[in-house]
Amino acid sequence: MSSSDECAETLNSAQRLERNSDGEDKSNRSRPLENKPKAPARIAQAGMASGRYMPPALKRQLIGDSAHVRNHDEVLQRDSWDQLKKRINGPVNKANVSNIKDIIVSLFNANLVRGRGLLCRSLMRAQSQSTSFTSVYAALVAVINTKLPIVGELLLTRLVLQFRRAFKRDDKNQCIASVMFLAHLTNQRVAHEVLAFQIVSLLLENPTDDSVEVAVAFIREVGAFLGDIAPRVLDHVFDAFRSILHEADIDKRTQYMVEVLFQYRRDGFKDNAVIAEGLDLVEEDEQIVHEVAMDDEDLDAQDELNVFRFDPEFKANELKYEEIRRGILGEDESESGTEGDSESGDSSSDESEEESEEEAEKEGKAVVKQEIHDLTETELINLRRTIYLAIMSSISFEEATHKLLKIEIRPNEEKELCNMVIECCSQERTYKNLYGLIGERLCKLNRSWAGGFAESFESCYENIHRYETNHLRNIAHFFAHLLASEALNWSVLKCVVLTEEATTSSSRIFLKIVLQDMAENLGLKTLNDRLNDPKIADAVVGMFPSSDAKSIRFAINYYTSIGMGAITEDMREWLKTAPSRAQNSDSDSDSYSSSGSSSGSSTGSSSYTSSSYSSSYDSQSDSSLRSSRSSHSHKSAQQYEEVPTRKKSWGETLKIT
């Protein structure tokens, strides 16, 4: 093929391509534009999906042009998420002492339940960049925590996890920022003081220059608070600092920081108050303390709350938070910004309910309101856990009592506190006087606690056979302390009946420990005087039986075996005169009986058995024993010293079995 032919072929192919392209352009121009999305909408949709900035006009166009957007609900939620982020970050960055109240109101206007992850991240970021405003951010969290405790718990969890990571990576700056935030949250009673002691023990366990510096910064912020709550534990912390100062191999700069910290303590932390002026915004009874520990393994930072997630029930959740916001800010429906059909529907339904209730009352019908009963006892378990932690975290009984009185206990739950104190006491290996002092202080502060401990005494005595020996011993020492200190009324002893049939081995051991402990604290003479007091005669009648000779002998033998023979004098005197009473009663009956019955009565009077005279003096036994015991209540201490010699002679004379 020649060159001229090749040129002609090339020209023909170019013309064909040009004709094809012209035909396609014409066909495209002839298509309708109904199903083809507009270029701005495509650009806006791509921008919203990628999270890039878009002009507001383009956003409105995308939201309004829903015919070309399949995920219209997702776009709306994403836009509200971006607005929520701005409504949280802006006020947090502007917060200071002068405008903190306005900042709190503006934050509550945003959905903090949905944006709690954003709020925690914004607070942590702002605090790490400006640590001088840490007290302001802590006060802000303290107020939000009273209404939305999930926010305070999430922030504490993230701070603890952040401190753990920074401590492992030896990131000193991040550690200092974290512990400063935790220190001010402890001052505001958002975090428990146990967490503060755990942080200090972790930092000073293996002291280095960086760890000691972080510990000094932490104690400087929280030292004043710990000095009020647990001064003895703070003393141990400063003893550790003192040993580090003299023994550990640390830099001179760090040594100087420790010395400055001791000077701070001598000055009473005057430059680092517990709560700065203008930031004490939460009442003590409204504080909610979260017990997040440093060694908890189930801490979850919930990082998924930091990013957008599609919510299929978005509108319902927004309405729920709107009701929460109104309750927090104290706004009426008329004052709120949302005026729509939902408000009218709610108001109309409320009015209809009120009208129906009024009509029912007029007709005489009882309006039954549904009550929800928690059968899982979750609140009761949480109350017991709080009481246990309050006792275990206390150094002295004054501190423990102070913490227990601060616990919010609902009516008819006072007995749970008494039972938990007794339960904690029983679980110890040996009895600790701390629990007795706690019970004594509670009983003397409020007599309602004394009633609770009285009910607990009766319950423990009835079920004493279910306790182990060590638990039984601790409980007996506890109640002996309350009785000896007059914190508990001795009328609780009315449940004790000392007979062979009414007692068990466990109850006899319990009563033995109680009486021996009381005799050790009060003295045997004082104890006997108290038992002979006419005011409590009805309460202790079961401890000194008078129904039959068998029970009296059993009680005398029991008290003698435990070293309490001195308190049995009245029963012994009564038992000595019992045969003569039986003879008198038998002689009276002889005058009205035959000769055969008289011989039988004389035989019965000569034998010293319970069957021969029990029917004669059972009706007189109780009154005679009381009069005998009351007449001997004024004997001197010399009689108690003669008890061992008299016990043998009485035993031989009366032949007590």
Long-range contacts (C-beta under 8 A, 24 or more apart in sequence): 37-68, 38-65, 38-68, 41-65, 41-68, 41-69, 45-69, 45-75, 48-75, 48-78, 48-79, 73-310, 73-314, 74-310, 77-308, 77-310, 77-311, 77-314, 78-308, 80-314, 81-308, 84-110, 84-111, 84-114, 84-115, 84-118, 85-115, 85-118, 88-112, 88-115, 88-118, 88-119, 88-122, 89-118, 89-122, 92-119, 92-122, 92-123, 92-126, 92-137, 92-140, 93-122, 93-126, 95-126, 95-133, 95-136, 95-137, 95-140, 96-133, 96-136, 97-136, 97-276, 97-278, 97-279, 98-278, 100-136, 100-139, 100-140, 100-278, 100-279, 100-281, 101-281, 103-140, 104-140, 104-143, 104-144, 105-329, 107-140, 107-144, 108-144, 108-147, 108-325, 108-328, 108-329, 109-325, 109-329, 111-318, 111-321, 112-144, 112-148, 112-151, 112-321, 113-148, 113-150, 113-317, 113-321, 113-324, 114-311, 114-317, 114-321, 116-148, 116-150, 116-151, 116-154, 116-305, 117-154, 117-302, 117-303, 117-304, 117-305, 117-306, 118-305, 118-306, 119-144, 119-151, 120-151, 120-154, 120-155, 120-158, 121-306, 123-155, 124-155, 124-158, 124-159, 124-162, 124-181, 127-177, 127-180, 127-181, 128-174, 128-177, 131-176, 131-177, 131-180, 134-180, 134-181, 134-184, 134-221, 135-184, 135-275, 135-276, 135-279, 136-279, 137-181, 137-184, 138-181, 138-184, 138-185, 138-187, 138-188, 138-190, 138-279, 139-188, 139-275, 139-279, 139-280, 139-281, 141-185, 141-188, 141-190, 142-185, 142-188, 142-189, 142-190, 142-281, 142-282, 142-287, 143-281, 143-282, 145-190, 145-288, 145-290, 146-282, 146-286, 146-287, 146-288, 147-328, 149-288, 149-290, 152-185, 152-190, 152-288, 152-290, 153-290, 153-292, 154-302, 154-305, 155-185, 156-182, 156-185, 156-190, 156-191, 156-195, 156-290, 156-292, 157-292, 157-299, 157-300, 157-301, 157-302, 158-301, 159-185, 160-195, 160-292, 160-294, 160-296, 160-299, 161-299, 161-301, 163-199, 164-294, 167-202, 170-210, 172-210, 172-213, 172-214, 175-210, 175-214, 176-213, 176-214, 176-217, 179-214, 179-217, 179-218, 179-221, 180-217, 180-218, 180-221, 182-218, 183-218, 183-221, 183-222, 184-221, 184-222, 186-222, 186-225, 187-221, 187-222, 187-224, 187-225, 187-274, 187-275, 188-275, 188-282, 188-287, 189-282, 189-284, 189-287, 189-289, 190-287, 190-288, 190-289, 190-290, 191-289, 191-290, 191-292, 192-289, 192-290, 192-291, 192-292, 192-393, 193-225, 193-226, 193-229, 193-230, 193-393, 194-291, 194-293, 194-389, 194-393, 195-291, 195-292, 195-293, 195-294, 196-222, 196-226, 197-226, 197-230, 197-233, 197-237, 198-293, 198-294, 198-295, 199-294, 200-237, 202-294, 204-237, 204-240, 204-241, 204-244, 207-244, 207-248, 207-250, 208-250, 209-250, 209-251, 209-253, 209-254, 212-244, 212-248, 212-250, 212-254, 212-257, 212-258, 213-254, 213-257, 215-241, 216-241, 216-257, 216-258, 216-260, 216-261, 219-261, 220-261, 220-264, 220-269, 220-272, 221-272, 223-264, 223-265, 223-269, 223-272, 224-268, 224-269, 224-272, 224-273, 224-274, 225-274, 227-265, 227-269, 228-274, 229-399, 230-393, 230-394, 230-395, 230-399, 232-395, 232-396, 233-395, 238-262, 238-265, 284-406, 285-408, 291-389, 380-413, 380-416, 383-407, 383-409, 383-413, 383-416, 384-416, 384-420, 387-416, 387-417, 387-420, 387-421, 388-420, 388-424, 391-420, 391-421, 391-424, 391-438, 392-424, 396-434, 397-434, 397-437, 397-438, 397-441, 398-441, 400-434, 400-438, 401-438, 401-441, 401-442, 401-445, 404-438, 404-442, 405-445, 414-448, 414-449, 414-451, 414-452, 415-452, 415-455, 415-456, 417-442, 417-449, 417-452, 418-442, 418-449, 418-452, 418-453, 418-455, 418-456, 419-456, 422-456, 422-460, 422-475, 422-478, 425-474, 425-475, 425-478, 426-467, 426-470, 426-471, 426-474, 426-475, 427-471, 428-474, 429-470, 430-474, 431-473, 431-474, 431-477, 431-478, 433-481, 435-478, 436-477, 436-478, 436-481, 436-482, 436-485, 437-481, 439-478, 439-481, 439-482, 439-487, 439-488, 440-481, 440-482, 440-485, 440-487, 443-482, 443-487, 443-488, 444-487, 450-487, 450-488, 450-489, 453-482, 453-488, 454-488, 454-489, 454-491, 454-492, 457-488, 457-492, 457-495, 458-492, 458-495, 461-495, 461-496, 461-507, 461-510, 462-495, 464-504, 464-506, 464-507, 464-510, 465-504, 465-506, 465-507, 467-506, 469-509, 472-506, 472-509, 472-510, 472-513, 473-509, 473-513, 475-510, 476-509, 476-510, 476-513, 476-514, 476-517, 477-513, 477-517, 479-514, 480-513, 480-514, 480-515, 480-517, 480-518, 480-521, 481-517, 481-521, 483-514, 483-518, 484-517, 484-518, 484-521, 484-522, 485-521, 490-530, 490-536, 490-539, 490-540, 491-536, 491-539, 492-539, 493-536, 493-539, 493-540, 493-542, 493-543, 494-538, 494-539, 494-540, 494-541, 494-542, 495-542, 496-540, 496-542, 496-543, 497-542, 497-543, 497-545, 498-542, 498-543, 498-544, 498-545, 498-551, 498-554, 498-555, 498-558, 499-545, 499-551, 499-554, 499-555, 500-550, 500-551, 500-554, 508-558, 511-543, 512-562, 515-562, 515-564, 516-562, 516-563, 516-564, 519-564, 524-564, 524-566, 524-567, 524-640, 525-637, 525-640, 527-567, 528-566, 528-567, 528-633, 528-640, 529-633, 531-567, 532-570, 532-629, 532-630, 532-632, 532-633, 533-633, 534-630, 537-626, 537-630, 541-622, 541-626, 544-570, 544-571, 544-625, 544-629, 546-571, 546-574, 546-621, 546-622, 546-624, 546-625, 547-618, 547-621, 547-622, 548-610, 548-614, 548-618, 548-621, 549-575, 549-578, 549-610, 549-613, 549-614, 550-610, 553-656, 553-657, 556-656, 557-656, 560-647, 565-643, 565-644, 565-647, 566-639, 566-640, 566-643, 569-632, 569-635, 569-639, 569-643, 570-625, 570-628, 570-629, 570-632, 571-625, 572-650, 572-654, 573-628, 573-632, 574-621, 574-624, 574-625, 574-628, 575-654, 576-650, 576-653, 576-654, 578-613, 578-617, 579-605, 579-608, 579-613, 581-613, 581-616, 581-617, 581-620, 582-612, 582-613, 582-616, 582-617, 585-613, 585-616, 585-617, 586-613, 586-616, 608-654, 608-655
